[in-house]
C-alpha cells in the first residue's frame, strides 16, 4: 500500500487501481469503491502508519495486525457477526417470545400487536438512508460511525429487557423496548449494507450477500431454540439477560473493526471540508444528495428494477402463505411438524444454498446467475403445480414446499449483488434501502392477495401463475442493461 494513503491531515482522492486480468487480489478501494466515496468523502488518517524504511510500503507486521473491513477475513467476520446478532434477536422477539406469551394465555390480537410494534421500524427503514448518506465525515469512518452508534444503542435496549418483568403484564414494556431496538437495528442494517457496497470488491459481493443470509438464518435458529428452552427454565428476565450476554459476544466485532486503515476506533470528530464544501451548509448538502437520488430513481432502468423486485417477491409470497394454510387445513399436517419442515428448509437454503450461490455468483457474475435462478424458479413452481394436482398431503406436499421456498430465497443472493453494484455512489445507502423496500412491499402485497386469489384459484393454478411470473422475470433479466444501470452522477 502506498504511504500517501497515510499522510496526516492531507485529503486526497483515491487513485484508480487497475489489476491484471484474472487477478483475485483483494484491494481496499477498487474502481467501484472509488465511485462510492462520493463528493464529500475524504480518505486520510490522522497519523502515519508504520512502513518498511525506504520502500514506501506497509510493514508485514502492520498488515497482519490490521483489523479493518477492507481485509477479507475481518470483512467476513464482521458481516457474520452483525447478521447473526440480528437473527439472534429475531429468534427471541419473533419466535420464542410470542410462543411463550401464547402458552400463558395471551390473545392472538395482543401477540399480533406486539409483533407489529417490533416490525414497524423495519417498514420505515428507508428513512435511515439519507441520514447515513448525508452525514458521513466522521473520523471513525463514513459508515462505521452509524454502525457503532446503532450497535451500542441496540445493546442498551437489550439491557433494559430484564427490567420489563414477566407475564402478560410485561407485554407493553417488552413491545416498547423491542420497538426501539428494531429502530436501532434498522439503522445498523442500513449502515452495514452501505459499508458492504462501498468497501467490498465487485467480485466478492456474492459472498458478502450469502454471508448476510447465512448469519441471519443461523442466528434466528440459535435464538429460537435457545430461548424457547430458556424462558420456561429461567424465566423471562433471566432469558433477557442471556440474550444480552450472547448479543454482546457478537457485537464486539463491529464495535472494534475499522472501516478503513487509519480510521479512529472511537471519535466524534469529523473530517474537514475541502473546496466549495466549506461554505455549504449541511442542509444544502443533504438536499443536493436527495435531489441526485431522485434523479437516479427516475431513470427507466431504476423504475424497471423496482418493478422487478416487487413482482418477484409478490410471486413468492402469494403462494407461500397459501400453501402452508392448505397443508394444515386440507392436507391434515400437524402445525408443529410443518414448522419443523419450514425451519429445516430455511436453514438449508440460508446456509449451504446461499453460500453455494454466492460462490457461483462471484465467478460467473450476478446477472447470469440471476437469469439462471429465475428459470429454475419457473421450473420449480411448474413442478410444484403438478405435485399439487392432488391434495397437499405426505411427501408430495413437502417436496412442493421445498421447491417453492428454497429456490426463491436463493434468488436474493444473486439479486442483491447486482442491486449493490447499481447502487454504488454517494447515495448508496438510500438507493439500496429503496430497492429492499420494494422487495418488502412485494412480499406484503403477495401475502395480502393470497386470500382473495385463493378464493378464486386452486393451489396448483396459483403456483402456475407464479411460475409464469418467474419466467417473465428471467426473460427481462437477460438484458441487464435495462435494469442495472448505474447513474453517471454516482
C-alpha positions in Angstrom: 0.0 0.0 0.0 1.3 3.4 -0.9 2.3 5.6 2.0 0.5 8.6 0.6 -2.7 7.0 1.9 -1.3 7.5 5.4 -0.1 11.2 5.3 -1.6 13.1 8.3 -4.5 15.6 7.6 -3.9 15.6 3.8 -7.2 14.9 2.0 -6.7 13.0 -1.3 -8.8 11.4 -4.0 -8.4 7.6 -4.2 -6.4 6.7 -7.3 -7.8 4.4 -9.9 -6.3 1.0 -9.5 -6.1 -1.5 -12.3 -5.3 -5.1 -11.7 -4.2 -7.7 -14.2 -6.9 -9.7 -15.9 -8.0 -12.6 -13.8 -6.3 -11.4 -10.6 -8.0 -12.4 -7.4 -6.2 -9.9 -5.2 -8.4 -8.1 -2.8 -8.0 -4.3 -2.8 -9.1 -1.8 -0.1 -10.6 0.6 -2.6 -11.4 -0.6 -6.2 -13.0 1.3 -9.1 -16.5 0.8 -7.7 -15.5 1.9 -4.2 -13.8 5.0 -5.6 -17.2 6.0 -7.0 -18.9 5.3 -3.8 -16.7 7.6 -1.8 -18.8 10.5 -3.1 -18.2 14.2 -3.3 -17.9 14.7 0.5 -15.7 11.6 1.3 -12.1 12.1 2.4 -9.7 9.3 2.7 -6.8 10.0 5.1 -5.5 9.3 8.5 -4.6 11.5 11.5 -1.3 9.5 12.0 1.1 7.8 9.6 1.2 4.1 9.6 4.5 2.2 10.1 6.2 1.4 6.9 9.3 -0.5 5.7 12.0 2.1 5.7 12.9 3.3 2.3 10.3 1.2 0.5 7.1 3.3 1.0 5.2 0.1 1.8 3.5 -1.0 5.0 5.4 -3.5 7.0 4.2 -7.1 7.2 3.5 -6.7 10.9 1.3 -3.7 10.3 -0.7 -5.6 7.6 -1.1 -8.7 9.8 -2.1 -6.6 12.8 -4.7 -4.6 10.9 -8.3 -5.0 11.9 -10.4 -3.3 9.3 -13.2 -4.0 6.9 -11.0 -4.0 3.8 -9.3 -7.2 5.0 -11.2 -10.2 3.6 -11.0 -12.1 6.9 -12.3 -9.3 9.1 -14.9 -8.3 6.5 -16.4 -11.8 6.6 -16.3 -11.9 10.4 -18.0 -8.5 10.7 -20.8 -9.5 8.3 -21.4 -12.8 10.0 -21.4 -11.1 13.5 -23.8 -8.3 12.5 -26.4 -10.5 10.8 -26.1 -13.3 13.4 -26.8 -10.7 16.0 -29.9 -9.6 14.1 -31.1 -13.2 13.7 -30.5 -13.9 17.4 -32.8 -11.1 18.5 -35.3 -12.1 15.9 -35.3 -15.6 17.2 -36.2 -14.2 20.6 -38.6 -11.4 19.7 -40.5 -13.0 16.8 -40.5 -16.7 17.7 -39.7 -17.7 21.3 -41.4 -14.7 23.0 -44.7 -14.9 21.0 -44.9 -18.7 21.6 -44.3 -18.2 25.3 -46.9 -15.5 25.5 -49.4 -17.7 23.7 -48.7 -20.5 26.1 -49.5 -18.3 29.2 -52.8 -17.1 27.7 -52.1 -14.1 25.6 -54.7 -13.5 22.8 -53.9 -13.6 19.2 -54.7 -9.9 18.9 -52.3 -9.0 21.7 -49.5 -11.1 20.2 -50.1 -9.6 16.8 -50.0 -6.1 18.2 -46.6 -6.9 19.9 -45.2 -8.3 16.6 -46.5 -5.2 14.7 -44.7 -3.0 17.2 -41.5 -4.9 16.6 -41.8 -4.8 12.8 -42.9 -1.2 12.4 -39.4 0.4 12.4 -38.3 -2.0 9.7 -41.1 -0.7 7.4 -39.6 2.7 7.9 -36.0 1.6 7.3 -35.5 3.6 4.0 -35.8 6.8 6.1 -32.4 6.0 7.6 -30.8 6.0 4.1 -30.5 9.8 3.8 -29.1 10.0 7.3 -26.3 7.5 6.6 -25.6 9.0 3.2 -25.8 12.7 4.1 -23.7 12.7 7.3 -20.5 10.8 6.8 -17.5 12.9 7.5 -16.6 11.1 10.7 -13.0 10.1 11.5 -14.4 6.8 12.6 -15.4 6.1 9.0 -18.2 7.2 6.8 -20.4 4.2 7.5 -18.8 2.8 10.7 -19.9 5.8 12.8 -23.5 4.8 12.3 -22.8 1.1 12.8 -21.1 1.7 16.2 -23.9 4.2 17.2 -26.7 1.8 16.2 -25.0 -1.3 17.7 -24.3 0.4 21.0 -27.9 1.8 21.2 -29.3 -1.7 20.4 -27.3 -3.3 23.2 -28.6 -0.6 25.5 -32.2 -1.6 24.6 -31.4 -5.2 25.3 -30.0 -4.2 28.7 -33.5 -2.8 29.6 -35.3 -6.0 28.8 -34.7 -7.8 32.1 -36.4 -4.8 33.8 -39.6 -5.3 31.9 -40.8 -8.0 34.2 -42.5 -11.3 33.3 -46.0 -12.5 32.5 -48.7 -10.8 30.5 -48.3 -7.5 32.3 -44.9 -7.1 30.8 -46.1 -7.1 27.2 -46.4 -3.3 26.8 -42.9 -2.8 28.1 -41.5 -5.6 26.1 -43.1 -4.3 22.9 -41.9 -0.7 23.5 -38.3 -1.8 24.2 -38.1 -4.1 21.3 -39.7 -1.5 19.0 -36.9 1.0 19.9 -34.4 -1.9 19.4 -35.8 -2.5 15.9 -35.3 1.2 15.0 -31.6 0.8 16.1 -31.3 -2.5 14.2 -32.7 -0.9 11.1 -30.1 1.8 11.2 -27.4 -0.8 11.8 -28.6 -2.8 8.8 -28.7 0.3 6.6 -25.2 1.4 7.5 -23.9 -2.2 7.2 -25.4 -2.6 3.7 -23.8 0.7 2.7 -20.4 -0.3 4.0 -20.6 -3.6 2.1 -21.4 -1.7 -1.1 -18.6 0.8 -0.5 -15.8 -1.5 0.7 -16.4 -4.9 -0.9 -14.8 -5.6 -4.3 -17.4 -6.4 -7.0 -16.2 -10.0 -7.3 -16.9 -10.6 -3.6 -20.4 -9.1 -3.4 -22.0 -12.6 -3.9 -20.0 -14.0 -1.0 -20.9 -11.0 1.2 -24.6 -11.3 0.4 -24.6 -15.1 1.1 -23.0 -14.4 4.5 -25.7 -11.9 5.4 -28.3 -14.6 4.7 -26.3 -17.3 6.5 -25.6 -15.2 9.6 -29.3 -14.2 9.9 -30.6 -17.7 9.5 -28.1 -19.3 11.8 -28.7 -16.6 14.4 -32.5 -17.0 14.2 -32.3 -20.8 14.6 -30.0 -20.4 17.6 -32.2 -17.8 19.1 -35.5 -19.6 18.6 -34.2 -22.9 20.0 -32.1 -21.5 22.9 -34.8 -19.0 24.2 -37.7 -21.5 23.7 -35.8 -23.6 26.3 -34.6 -20.7 28.5 -37.9 -18.8 29.0 -39.7 -21.7 30.9 -36.5 -22.8 32.6 -35.1 -19.5 34.0 -37.9 -17.0 33.4 -38.3 -14.1 31.0 -35.9 -11.7 32.9 -33.2 -14.4 33.1 -33.7 -15.1 29.4 -33.4 -11.5 28.6 -30.1 -11.4 30.4 -28.9 -14.4 28.5 -29.9 -12.7 25.2 -27.8 -9.6 26.2 -24.8 -11.8 27.0 -25.0 -13.7 23.7 -25.6 -10.5 21.7 -22.7 -8.7 23.3 -20.4 -11.6 22.3 -21.3 -10.9 18.7 -21.4 -7.1 18.9 -17.8 -6.7 19.9 -16.8 -7.4 16.3 -18.4 -4.4 14.5 -17.5 -2.2 17.5 -13.8 -2.9 17.1 -13.2 -3.5 13.3 -12.3 -0.3 11.5 -13.9 0.7 8.2 -10.6 1.8 6.5 -6.9 1.6 7.7 -6.1 4.6 9.7 -9.6 5.4 10.9 -10.2 6.3 14.5 -11.5 3.5 16.7 -13.8 5.8 18.7 -14.1 9.5 17.9 -16.8 12.1 17.5 -14.6 14.4 15.4 -15.3 15.0 11.8 -13.1 15.4 8.8 -12.7 18.9 7.4 -14.4 20.1 4.2 -12.5 20.9 1.1 -13.0 23.5 -1.6 -16.6 24.8 -2.1 -17.9 22.5 0.6 -16.6 24.7 3.3 -19.2 27.3 2.8 -22.0 24.9 2.1 -24.5 24.2 5.0 -25.3 20.6 5.9 -28.9 21.1 4.9 -27.9 22.2 1.4 -25.6 19.2 1.0 -28.3 16.8 2.1 -30.9 18.4 -0.2 -28.4 18.1 -3.1 -27.8 14.4 -2.3 -31.6 13.7 -2.2 -32.1 15.5 -5.5 -29.4 13.4 -7.1 -31.0 10.3 -5.7 -34.4 11.4 -7.1 -32.8 11.9 -10.5 -31.3 8.4 -10.3 -34.6 6.8 -9.4 -36.5 8.5 -12.2 -34.4 6.6 -14.8 -36.2 3.9 -16.7 -33.7 1.2 -15.5 -34.3 2.1 -11.8 -38.0 2.0 -12.2 -37.8 -1.3 -14.1 -35.6 -2.8 -11.3 -38.1 -1.6 -8.6 -40.9 -3.3 -10.6 -38.9 -6.5 -10.9 -38.3 -6.5 -7.1 -42.0 -6.0 -6.3 -43.2 -8.6 -8.8 -40.6 -11.3 -7.9 -41.4 -11.1 -4.2 -45.1 -11.0 -4.9 -44.9 -14.2 -6.8 -43.1 -15.9 -3.9 -45.3 -14.6 -1.1 -48.7 -15.0 -2.8 -48.3 -18.8 -2.9 -46.1 -19.4 0.2 -48.8 -18.3 2.6 -51.5 -20.2 0.6 -49.5 -23.5 0.6 -49.0 -23.5 4.4 -52.7 -23.0 5.1 -53.7 -25.7 2.6 -51.3 -28.2 4.1 -52.8 -27.7 7.5 -56.5 -27.3 6.7 -56.8 -29.6 3.8 -53.8 -31.9 3.9 -54.1 -32.5 7.7 -50.5 -31.5 8.5 -49.6 -31.1 12.2 -48.6 -27.4 12.7 -45.6 -28.3 14.7 -44.4 -30.8 12.0 -44.9 -28.1 9.4 -43.0 -25.6 11.4 -40.1 -28.0 11.7 -40.2 -28.6 8.0 -40.2 -24.8 7.3 -37.3 -24.3 9.7 -35.2 -27.0 8.2 -35.7 -25.7 4.7 -34.9 -22.2 5.8 -31.6 -23.4 7.4 -30.7 -25.5 4.4 -31.4 -22.6 1.9 -29.8 -19.9 4.1 -26.5 -21.8 4.7 -25.4 -24.4 2.2 -27.7 -23.0 -0.6 -26.8 -19.3 0.0 -23.1 -19.9 0.2 -23.1 -22.0 -2.9 -25.0 -19.4 -4.9 -22.7 -16.6 -3.6 -19.6 -18.5 -4.6 -21.1 -19.2 -8.1 -22.3 -15.6 -8.5 -18.8 -14.2 -7.8 -17.3 -16.4 -10.5 -19.8 -16.1 -13.4 -21.3 -12.7 -12.4 -24.6 -11.9 -10.6 -26.5 -11.1 -13.9 -26.0 -14.5 -15.4 -26.7 -16.2 -12.0 -29.9 -14.2 -11.6 -31.2 -15.3 -15.0 -30.5 -19.0 -14.3 -32.2 -18.8 -10.9 -35.3 -17.2 -12.3 -35.6 -20.0 -14.9 -35.0 -22.6 -12.1 -37.8 -20.9 -10.1 -40.1 -21.1 -13.0 -39.3 -24.8 -13.4 -39.6 -25.5 -9.6 -43.0 -23.8 -9.4 -44.2 -25.6 -12.6 -43.2 -28.9 -11.0 -45.0 -27.9 -7.8 -48.2 -27.3 -9.8 -48.1 -30.9 -10.9 -47.5 -32.1 -7.4 -50.5 -30.1 -6.1 -53.0 -31.5 -8.6 -53.6 -34.0 -5.8 -54.5 -33.0 -2.1 -51.4 -31.5 -0.3 -50.6 -34.5 1.8 -47.5 -36.5 2.5 -44.1 -36.2 0.7 -45.6 -34.6 -2.4 -46.7 -31.5 -0.4 -43.3 -31.5 1.5 -41.5 -31.5 -1.9 -43.7 -28.7 -3.2 -42.9 -26.7 0.0 -39.2 -27.3 -0.6 -39.3 -26.3 -4.2 -41.2 -23.1 -3.6 -39.3 -22.0 -0.5 -35.6 -22.8 -1.1 -35.2 -21.7 -4.7 -36.9 -18.3 -4.5 -34.8 -17.5 -1.4 -31.6 -18.1 -3.4 -32.7 -15.5 -6.0 -32.0 -12.8 -3.4 -28.4 -14.0 -3.1 -27.9 -13.2 -6.8 -30.2 -10.2 -6.9 -28.6 -8.3 -4.0 -25.1 -8.1 -5.5 -26.5 -6.8 -8.8 -28.5 -4.2 -7.0 -25.5 -3.3 -4.9 -23.4 -2.7 -7.9 -26.2 -0.5 -9.4 -26.5 1.4 -6.1 -22.8 2.4 -5.8 -22.4 6.1 -5.4 -22.8 8.9 -2.8 -26.5 7.8 -2.2 -25.7 4.1 -1.9 -27.5 3.5 1.4 -30.7 5.3 0.4 -30.8 3.7 -3.0 -30.2 0.2 -1.8 -32.7 0.6 1.0 -35.4 1.7 -1.5 -34.8 -1.5 -3.6 -35.1 -3.6 -0.4 -38.2 -1.7 0.5 -39.6 -2.7 -2.9 -39.0 -6.4 -2.0 -40.7 -5.9 1.3 -43.6 -4.2 -0.5 -43.9 -7.1 -2.9 -44.0 -9.6 0.0 -46.7 -7.7 1.8 -48.8 -7.4 -1.3 -48.5 -11.1 -2.0 -49.5 -12.0 1.5 -52.5 -9.7 1.3 -53.5 -11.0 -2.1 -53.2 -14.7 -1.2 -56.6 -14.8 0.4 -58.6 -13.2 -2.4 -56.7 -15.2 -5.1 -57.1 -18.4 -3.1 -60.9 -17.9 -3.1 -60.8 -17.9 -6.9 -58.0 -20.2 -7.9 -57.0 -23.7 -6.8 -53.4 -24.1 -5.3 -52.0 -25.6 -8.5 -53.4 -22.7 -10.5 -51.8 -20.1 -8.2 -48.4 -21.7 -8.3 -48.6 -22.0 -12.0 -49.3 -18.3 -12.2 -46.2 -17.7 -10.0 -44.2 -19.9 -12.4 -45.3 -17.6 -15.3 -44.2 -14.5 -13.4 -40.7 -16.0 -12.8 -40.4 -16.9 -16.5 -41.1 -13.3 -17.4 -38.6 -12.1 -14.8 -36.0 -14.4 -16.4 -36.7 -13.0 -19.9 -36.4 -9.4 -18.6 -33.2 -10.2 -16.8 -31.5 -11.4 -20.0 -31.0 -7.7 -20.8 -29.3 -6.5 -17.6 -28.5 -3.1 -19.1 -32.2 -2.3 -18.9 -32.2 -3.0 -15.1 -28.8 -2.4 -13.6 -27.6 0.9 -14.9 -25.6 3.0 -12.5 -26.1 6.7 -12.6 -23.5 8.8 -14.3 -23.6 11.1 -11.4 -22.8 8.4 -8.9 
